[in-house]
């Protein structure tokens, strides 16, 4: 099975060279991530039990994953009992076809969408276009990306790489808005005028889901603009595409994440709009509800003892906002709808480590650990990064680099081999040493000295010095002989009064 829709077109290294050349994008990102990061720190500091809350969130997600099969069946039964319909999608292709079939069966030529990474993951918009159905993004940032024929660069703020002046010019060009200023209120009003007509006339809506409650069949979407509320209440038909890892056992569990998510994402105590719905109800909201449960490689991730913690992710984007690599390279360098540290570990796993470009993502990290400290559900991203690097390297064909590292491991595994190698290196370094350092190594090793010098090996190693040093003299008896640890007598002090 293929996750579909998230395959990077280039390696991270090649993509990052392009994005790093965009100085305006780097300035936009630095300003936005710094602002969000500082606000989040203040919001989190208000909760004295924040660390305990993180632990509870991690435990709840682990419990849900350990019982995922039963919870999904409970969710299906609860949704069905309340008049909804549940569809199971093994991969992106199946999910796309299900949504397209529902839309075309109602004669829809247009659907409105709530911001949804899962629908971006399966490339739903392009698939609907092929069936003659146009998808309209209603989230402001997603709308900006769509109108610019661009790609999202951030989980929470997809248009974070664009500034207000760029958005003003875009709205003038694509919406025909008469904008004389780039004031945020004016930009939001232009989008509001455009979208209001869509809300009132479009009969089919598509959403993602932040959480779903197995015991009641309730689906939840949290957002900040109110567009989501319009999408899940006004159309006649609502289709929700949800990754299977989003299910939680009970209502009480949702309460934990409604404390974790807003503070970690938008640095708010509570998100402005939280929408819940359970099936359908006559005269209240959509008359038809479809829930599409997407696997897309998730069961394979779940089967991995180390990698499965990635599925705890609640898509808050806190890891992106603290990552020094993301701040400089930007989201587009990751080539996936999941950028930043979480994308570096999620995308390769969803693609089963079979995509050569995606397999460069675990190296898109300095391993500083800031992402782990920020994660509200304690995903140890550095641990998974190192784990995936090891797996990827094991599956690579043997090359010169691999031979060199394996040889180094063999040499360093025994003291006598290591000492012998040091002696050989000391003897052979002669022609390379200038002024006490090696400034240029030959062959493949030359990359090391392109930007740094290598200190010359000393005439005597530490081990050699240790063996030849004089034996230490015995310490005189200080009166504490025979006393156990922690029982040393206090030394006598001269009375200076």
Secondary structure as a PSIPRED ss2 file (coil, helix, strand):
# PSIPRED VFORMAT (PSIPRED V4.0)

   1 X C   1.000  0.000  0.000
   2 X C   1.000  0.000  0.000
   3 X C   1.000  0.000  0.000
   4 X C   1.000  0.000  0.000
   5 X C   1.000  0.000  0.000
   6 X C   1.000  0.000  0.000
   7 X C   1.000  0.000  0.000
   8 X C   1.000  0.000  0.000
   9 X C   1.000  0.000  0.000
  10 X C   1.000  0.000  0.000
  11 X C   1.000  0.000  0.000
  12 X H   0.000  1.000  0.000
  13 X H   0.000  1.000  0.000
  14 X H   0.000  1.000  0.000
  15 X H   0.000  1.000  0.000
  16 X H   0.000  1.000  0.000
  17 X H   0.000  1.000  0.000
  18 X H   0.000  1.000  0.000
  19 X H   0.000  1.000  0.000
  20 X C   1.000  0.000  0.000
  21 X C   1.000  0.000  0.000
  22 X C   1.000  0.000  0.000
  23 X H   0.000  1.000  0.000
  24 X H   0.000  1.000  0.000
  25 X H   0.000  1.000  0.000
  26 X H   0.000  1.000  0.000
  27 X H   0.000  1.000  0.000
  28 X H   0.000  1.000  0.000
  29 X H   0.000  1.000  0.000
  30 X H   0.000  1.000  0.000
  31 X H   0.000  1.000  0.000
  32 X H   0.000  1.000  0.000
  33 X H   0.000  1.000  0.000
  34 X H   0.000  1.000  0.000
  35 X H   0.000  1.000  0.000
  36 X H   0.000  1.000  0.000
  37 X H   0.000  1.000  0.000
  38 X H   0.000  1.000  0.000
  39 X H   0.000  1.000  0.000
  40 X H   0.000  1.000  0.000
  41 X H   0.000  1.000  0.000
  42 X H   0.000  1.000  0.000
  43 X H   0.000  1.000  0.000
  44 X H   0.000  1.000  0.000
  45 X H   0.000  1.000  0.000
  46 X C   1.000  0.000  0.000
  47 X C   1.000  0.000  0.000
  48 X C   1.000  0.000  0.000
  49 X C   1.000  0.000  0.000
  50 X H   0.000  1.000  0.000
  51 X H   0.000  1.000  0.000
  52 X H   0.000  1.000  0.000
  53 X H   0.000  1.000  0.000
  54 X H   0.000  1.000  0.000
  55 X H   0.000  1.000  0.000
  56 X H   0.000  1.000  0.000
  57 X H   0.000  1.000  0.000
  58 X H   0.000  1.000  0.000
  59 X H   0.000  1.000  0.000
  60 X H   0.000  1.000  0.000
  61 X H   0.000  1.000  0.000
  62 X H   0.000  1.000  0.000
  63 X H   0.000  1.000  0.000
  64 X H   0.000  1.000  0.000
  65 X H   0.000  1.000  0.000
  66 X H   0.000  1.000  0.000
  67 X C   1.000  0.000  0.000
  68 X H   0.000  1.000  0.000
  69 X H   0.000  1.000  0.000
  70 X H   0.000  1.000  0.000
  71 X H   0.000  1.000  0.000
  72 X H   0.000  1.000  0.000
  73 X H   0.000  1.000  0.000
  74 X H   0.000  1.000  0.000
  75 X H   0.000  1.000  0.000
  76 X H   0.000  1.000  0.000
  77 X H   0.000  1.000  0.000
  78 X H   0.000  1.000  0.000
  79 X H   0.000  1.000  0.000
  80 X H   0.000  1.000  0.000
  81 X H   0.000  1.000  0.000
  82 X C   1.000  0.000  0.000
  83 X C   1.000  0.000  0.000
  84 X C   1.000  0.000  0.000
  85 X E   0.000  0.000  1.000
  86 X E   0.000  0.000  1.000
  87 X E   0.000  0.000  1.000
  88 X E   0.000  0.000  1.000
  89 X E   0.000  0.000  1.000
  90 X C   1.000  0.000  0.000
  91 X C   1.000  0.000  0.000
  92 X H   0.000  1.000  0.000
  93 X H   0.000  1.000  0.000
  94 X H   0.000  1.000  0.000
  95 X H   0.000  1.000  0.000
  96 X H   0.000  1.000  0.000
  97 X H   0.000  1.000  0.000
  98 X H   0.000  1.000  0.000
  99 X H   0.000  1.000  0.000
 100 X H   0.000  1.000  0.000
 101 X H   0.000  1.000  0.000
 102 X H   0.000  1.000  0.000
 103 X H   0.000  1.000  0.000
 104 X H   0.000  1.000  0.000
 105 X H   0.000  1.000  0.000
 106 X C   1.000  0.000  0.000
 107 X C   1.000  0.000  0.000
 108 X C   1.000  0.000  0.000
 109 X C   1.000  0.000  0.000
 110 X E   0.000  0.000  1.000
 111 X E   0.000  0.000  1.000
 112 X E   0.000  0.000  1.000
 113 X E   0.000  0.000  1.000
 114 X C   1.000  0.000  0.000
 115 X C   1.000  0.000  0.000
 116 X C   1.000  0.000  0.000
 117 X H   0.000  1.000  0.000
 118 X H   0.000  1.000  0.000
 119 X H   0.000  1.000  0.000
 120 X H   0.000  1.000  0.000
 121 X H   0.000  1.000  0.000
 122 X C   1.000  0.000  0.000
 123 X C   1.000  0.000  0.000
 124 X H   0.000  1.000  0.000
 125 X H   0.000  1.000  0.000
 126 X H   0.000  1.000  0.000
 127 X H   0.000  1.000  0.000
 128 X H   0.000  1.000  0.000
 129 X H   0.000  1.000  0.000
 130 X H   0.000  1.000  0.000
 131 X C   1.000  0.000  0.000
 132 X C   1.000  0.000  0.000
 133 X C   1.000  0.000  0.000
 134 X E   0.000  0.000  1.000
 135 X E   0.000  0.000  1.000
 136 X E   0.000  0.000  1.000
 137 X E   0.000  0.000  1.000
 138 X C   1.000  0.000  0.000
 139 X C   1.000  0.000  0.000
 140 X H   0.000  1.000  0.000
 141 X H   0.000  1.000  0.000
 142 X H   0.000  1.000  0.000
 143 X H   0.000  1.000  0.000
 144 X H   0.000  1.000  0.000
 145 X H   0.000  1.000  0.000
 146 X H   0.000  1.000  0.000
 147 X H   0.000  1.000  0.000
 148 X C   1.000  0.000  0.000
 149 X C   1.000  0.000  0.000
 150 X C   1.000  0.000  0.000
 151 X C   1.000  0.000  0.000
 152 X C   1.000  0.000  0.000
 153 X C   1.000  0.000  0.000
 154 X C   1.000  0.000  0.000
 155 X C   1.000  0.000  0.000
 156 X C   1.000  0.000  0.000
 157 X C   1.000  0.000  0.000
 158 X C   1.000  0.000  0.000
 159 X C   1.000  0.000  0.000
 160 X C   1.000  0.000  0.000
 161 X C   1.000  0.000  0.000
 162 X C   1.000  0.000  0.000
 163 X C   1.000  0.000  0.000
 164 X H   0.000  1.000  0.000
 165 X H   0.000  1.000  0.000
 166 X H   0.000  1.000  0.000
 167 X H   0.000  1.000  0.000
 168 X H   0.000  1.000  0.000
 169 X H   0.000  1.000  0.000
 170 X H   0.000  1.000  0.000
 171 X H   0.000  1.000  0.000
 172 X H   0.000  1.000  0.000
 173 X H   0.000  1.000  0.000
 174 X H   0.000  1.000  0.000
 175 X C   1.000  0.000  0.000
 176 X C   1.000  0.000  0.000
 177 X C   1.000  0.000  0.000
 178 X C   1.000  0.000  0.000
 179 X C   1.000  0.000  0.000
 180 X C   1.000  0.000  0.000
 181 X C   1.000  0.000  0.000
 182 X C   1.000  0.000  0.000
 183 X C   1.000  0.000  0.000
 184 X H   0.000  1.000  0.000
 185 X H   0.000  1.000  0.000
 186 X H   0.000  1.000  0.000
 187 X H   0.000  1.000  0.000
 188 X H   0.000  1.000  0.000
 189 X H   0.000  1.000  0.000
 190 X H   0.000  1.000  0.000
 191 X H   0.000  1.000  0.000
 192 X H   0.000  1.000  0.000
 193 X H   0.000  1.000  0.000
 194 X H   0.000  1.000  0.000
 195 X H   0.000  1.000  0.000
 196 X H   0.000  1.000  0.000
 197 X H   0.000  1.000  0.000
 198 X H   0.000  1.000  0.000
 199 X H   0.000  1.000  0.000
 200 X H   0.000  1.000  0.000
 201 X H   0.000  1.000  0.000
 202 X C   1.000  0.000  0.000
 203 X C   1.000  0.000  0.000
 204 X E   0.000  0.000  1.000
 205 X E   0.000  0.000  1.000
 206 X E   0.000  0.000  1.000
 207 X E   0.000  0.000  1.000
 208 X C   1.000  0.000  0.000
 209 X C   1.000  0.000  0.000
 210 X C   1.000  0.000  0.000
 211 X E   0.000  0.000  1.000
 212 X E   0.000  0.000  1.000
 213 X E   0.000  0.000  1.000
 214 X C   1.000  0.000  0.000
 215 X C   1.000  0.000  0.000
 216 X C   1.000  0.000  0.000
 217 X C   1.000  0.000  0.000
 218 X E   0.000  0.000  1.000
 219 X E   0.000  0.000  1.000
 220 X E   0.000  0.000  1.000
 221 X E   0.000  0.000  1.000
 222 X E   0.000  0.000  1.000
 223 X E   0.000  0.000  1.000
 224 X C   1.000  0.000  0.000
 225 X C   1.000  0.000  0.000
 226 X C   1.000  0.000  0.000
 227 X H   0.000  1.000  0.000
 228 X H   0.000  1.000  0.000
 229 X H   0.000  1.000  0.000
 230 X H   0.000  1.000  0.000
 231 X H   0.000  1.000  0.000
 232 X H   0.000  1.000  0.000
 233 X H   0.000  1.000  0.000
 234 X H   0.000  1.000  0.000
 235 X C   1.000  0.000  0.000
 236 X C   1.000  0.000  0.000
 237 X E   0.000  0.000  1.000
 238 X E   0.000  0.000  1.000
 239 X E   0.000  0.000  1.000
 240 X E   0.000  0.000  1.000
 241 X E   0.000  0.000  1.000
 242 X E   0.000  0.000  1.000
 243 X E   0.000  0.000  1.000
 244 X H   0.000  1.000  0.000
 245 X H   0.000  1.000  0.000
 246 X H   0.000  1.000  0.000
 247 X E   0.000  0.000  1.000
 248 X E   0.000  0.000  1.000
 249 X C   1.000  0.000  0.000
 250 X C   1.000  0.000  0.000
 251 X H   0.000  1.000  0.000
 252 X H   0.000  1.000  0.000
 253 X H   0.000  1.000  0.000
 254 X H   0.000  1.000  0.000
 255 X H   0.000  1.000  0.000
 256 X H   0.000  1.000  0.000
 257 X H   0.000  1.000  0.000
 258 X H   0.000  1.000  0.000
 259 X H   0.000  1.000  0.000
 260 X H   0.000  1.000  0.000
 261 X H   0.000  1.000  0.000
 262 X H   0.000  1.000  0.000
 263 X H   0.000  1.000  0.000
 264 X H   0.000  1.000  0.000
 265 X H   0.000  1.000  0.000
 266 X C   1.000  0.000  0.000
 267 X C   1.000  0.000  0.000
 268 X C   1.000  0.000  0.000
 269 X C   1.000  0.000  0.000
 270 X C   1.000  0.000  0.000
 271 X C   1.000  0.000  0.000
 272 X C   1.000  0.000  0.000
 273 X E   0.000  0.000  1.000
 274 X E   0.000  0.000  1.000
 275 X E   0.000  0.000  1.000
 276 X E   0.000  0.000  1.000
 277 X E   0.000  0.000  1.000
 278 X E   0.000  0.000  1.000
 279 X C   1.000  0.000  0.000
 280 X C   1.000  0.000  0.000
 281 X E   0.000  0.000  1.000
 282 X C   1.000  0.000  0.000
 283 X C   1.000  0.000  0.000
 284 X E   0.000  0.000  1.000
 285 X C   1.000  0.000  0.000
 286 X C   1.000  0.000  0.000
 287 X C   1.000  0.000  0.000
 288 X E   0.000  0.000  1.000
 289 X E   0.000  0.000  1.000
 290 X E   0.000  0.000  1.000
 291 X E   0.000  0.000  1.000
 292 X E   0.000  0.000  1.000
 293 X E   0.000  0.000  1.000
 294 X E   0.000  0.000  1.000
 295 X C   1.000  0.000  0.000
 296 X C   1.000  0.000  0.000
 297 X C   1.000  0.000  0.000
 298 X H   0.000  1.000  0.000
 299 X H   0.000  1.000  0.000
 300 X H   0.000  1.000  0.000
 301 X H   0.000  1.000  0.000
 302 X H   0.000  1.000  0.000
 303 X C   1.000  0.000  0.000
 304 X C   1.000  0.000  0.000
 305 X C   1.000  0.000  0.000
 306 X C   1.000  0.000  0.000
 307 X H   0.000  1.000  0.000
 308 X H   0.000  1.000  0.000
 309 X H   0.000  1.000  0.000
 310 X H   0.000  1.000  0.000
 311 X H   0.000  1.000  0.000
 312 X H   0.000  1.000  0.000
 313 X C   1.000  0.000  0.000
 314 X C   1.000  0.000  0.000
 315 X C   1.000  0.000  0.000
 316 X C   1.000  0.000  0.000
 317 X C   1.000  0.000  0.000
 318 X H   0.000  1.000  0.000
 319 X H   0.000  1.000  0.000
 320 X H   0.000  1.000  0.000
 321 X H   0.000  1.000  0.000
 322 X H   0.000  1.000  0.000
 323 X C   1.000  0.000  0.000
 324 X H   0.000  1.000  0.000
 325 X H   0.000  1.000  0.000
 326 X H   0.000  1.000  0.000
 327 X H   0.000  1.000  0.000
 328 X H   0.000  1.000  0.000
 329 X H   0.000  1.000  0.000
 330 X C   1.000  0.000  0.000
 331 X H   0.000  1.000  0.000
 332 X H   0.000  1.000  0.000
 333 X H   0.000  1.000  0.000
 334 X H   0.000  1.000  0.000
 335 X C   1.000  0.000  0.000
 336 X C   1.000  0.000  0.000
 337 X C   1.000  0.000  0.000
 338 X C   1.000  0.000  0.000
 339 X C   1.000  0.000  0.000
 340 X H   0.000  1.000  0.000
 341 X H   0.000  1.000  0.000
 342 X H   0.000  1.000  0.000
 343 X H   0.000  1.000  0.000
 344 X H   0.000  1.000  0.000
 345 X H   0.000  1.000  0.000
 346 X H   0.000  1.000  0.000
 347 X H   0.000  1.000  0.000
 348 X H   0.000  1.000  0.000
 349 X H   0.000  1.000  0.000
 350 X H   0.000  1.000  0.000
 351 X C   1.000  0.000  0.000
 352 X C   1.000  0.000  0.000
 353 X C   1.000  0.000  0.000
 354 X C   1.000  0.000  0.000
 355 X C   1.000  0.000  0.000
 356 X C   1.000  0.000  0.000
 357 X C   1.000  0.000  0.000
 358 X H   0.000  1.000  0.000
 359 X H   0.000  1.000  0.000
 360 X H   0.000  1.000  0.000
 361 X H   0.000  1.000  0.000
 362 X H   0.000  1.000  0.000
 363 X H   0.000  1.000  0.000
 364 X C   1.000  0.000  0.000
 365 X C   1.000  0.000  0.000
 366 X C   1.000  0.000  0.000
 367 X C   1.000  0.000  0.000
 368 X C   1.000  0.000  0.000
 369 X C   1.000  0.000  0.000
 370 X H   0.000  1.000  0.000
 371 X H   0.000  1.000  0.000
 372 X H   0.000  1.000  0.000
 373 X H   0.000  1.000  0.000
 374 X H   0.000  1.000  0.000
 375 X C   1.000  0.000  0.000
 376 X C   1.000  0.000  0.000
 377 X C   1.000  0.000  0.000
 378 X C   1.000  0.000  0.000
 379 X C   1.000  0.000  0.000
 380 X C   1.000  0.000  0.000
 381 X H   0.000  1.000  0.000
 382 X H   0.000  1.000  0.000
 383 X H   0.000  1.000  0.000
 384 X H   0.000  1.000  0.000
 385 X H   0.000  1.000  0.000
 386 X H   0.000  1.000  0.000
 387 X H   0.000  1.000  0.000
 388 X H   0.000  1.000  0.000
 389 X H   0.000  1.000  0.000
 390 X H   0.000  1.000  0.000
 391 X H   0.000  1.000  0.000
 392 X H   0.000  1.000  0.000
 393 X H   0.000  1.000  0.000
 394 X H   0.000  1.000  0.000
 395 X H   0.000  1.000  0.000
 396 X C   1.000  0.000  0.000
 397 X C   1.000  0.000  0.000
 398 X C   1.000  0.000  0.000
 399 X C   1.000  0.000  0.000
 400 X H   0.000  1.000  0.000
 401 X H   0.000  1.000  0.000
 402 X H   0.000  1.000  0.000
 403 X H   0.000  1.000  0.000
 404 X H   0.000  1.000  0.000
 405 X H   0.000  1.000  0.000
 406 X H   0.000  1.000  0.000
 407 X H   0.000  1.000  0.000
 408 X H   0.000  1.000  0.000
 409 X H   0.000  1.000  0.000
 410 X H   0.000  1.000  0.000
 411 X H   0.000  1.000  0.000
 412 X H   0.000  1.000  0.000
 413 X C   1.000  0.000  0.000
 414 X C   1.000  0.000  0.000
 415 X H   0.000  1.000  0.000
 416 X H   0.000  1.000  0.000
 417 X H   0.000  1.000  0.000
 418 X H   0.000  1.000  0.000
 419 X H   0.000  1.000  0.000
 420 X H   0.000  1.000  0.000
 421 X H   0.000  1.000  0.000
 422 X H   0.000  1.000  0.000
 423 X H   0.000  1.000  0.000
 424 X H   0.000  1.000  0.000
 425 X H   0.000  1.000  0.000
 426 X H   0.000  1.000  0.000
 427 X H   0.000  1.000  0.000
 428 X H   0.000  1.000  0.000
 429 X C   1.000  0.000  0.000
 430 X H   0.000  1.000  0.000
 431 X H   0.000  1.000  0.000
 432 X H   0.000  1.000  0.000
 433 X E   0.000  0.000  1.000
 434 X E   0.000  0.000  1.000
 435 X C   1.000  0.000  0.000
 436 X C   1.000  0.000  0.000
 437 X E   0.000  0.000  1.000
 438 X E   0.000  0.000  1.000
 439 X C   1.000  0.000  0.000
 440 X C   1.000  0.000  0.000
 441 X C   1.000  0.000  0.000
 442 X C   1.000  0.000  0.000
 443 X H   0.000  1.000  0.000
 444 X H   0.000  1.000  0.000
 445 X H   0.000  1.000  0.000
 446 X H   0.000  1.000  0.000
 447 X H   0.000  1.000  0.000
 448 X H   0.000  1.000  0.000
 449 X H   0.000  1.000  0.000
 450 X C   1.000  0.000  0.000
 451 X C   1.000  0.000  0.000
 452 X C   1.000  0.000  0.000
 453 X C   1.000  0.000  0.000
 454 X E   0.000  0.000  1.000
 455 X E   0.000  0.000  1.000
 456 X C   1.000  0.000  0.000
 457 X C   1.000  0.000  0.000
 458 X C   1.000  0.000  0.000
 459 X C   1.000  0.000  0.000
 460 X C   1.000  0.000  0.000
 461 X C   1.000  0.000  0.000
 462 X H   0.000  1.000  0.000
 463 X H   0.000  1.000  0.000
 464 X H   0.000  1.000  0.000
 465 X H   0.000  1.000  0.000
 466 X H   0.000  1.000  0.000
 467 X H   0.000  1.000  0.000
 468 X H   0.000  1.000  0.000
 469 X C   1.000  0.000  0.000
 470 X C   1.000  0.000  0.000
 471 X C   1.000  0.000  0.000
 472 X C   1.000  0.000  0.000
 473 X C   1.000  0.000  0.000
 474 X C   1.000  0.000  0.000
 475 X C   1.000  0.000  0.000
 476 X C   1.000  0.000  0.000
 477 X C   1.000  0.000  0.000
 478 X C   1.000  0.000  0.000
 479 X C   1.000  0.000  0.000
 480 X C   1.000  0.000  0.000
 481 X C   1.000  0.000  0.000
 482 X C   1.000  0.000  0.000
 483 X C   1.000  0.000  0.000
 484 X C   1.000  0.000  0.000
 485 X C   1.000  0.000  0.000
 486 X C   1.000  0.000  0.000
 487 X C   1.000  0.000  0.000
 488 X C   1.000  0.000  0.000
 489 X C   1.000  0.000  0.000
 490 X C   1.000  0.000  0.000
 491 X C   1.000  0.000  0.000
 492 X C   1.000  0.000  0.000
 493 X C   1.000  0.000  0.000
 494 X C   1.000  0.000  0.000
 495 X C   1.000  0.000  0.000
 496 X C   1.000  0.000  0.000
 497 X C   1.000  0.000  0.000
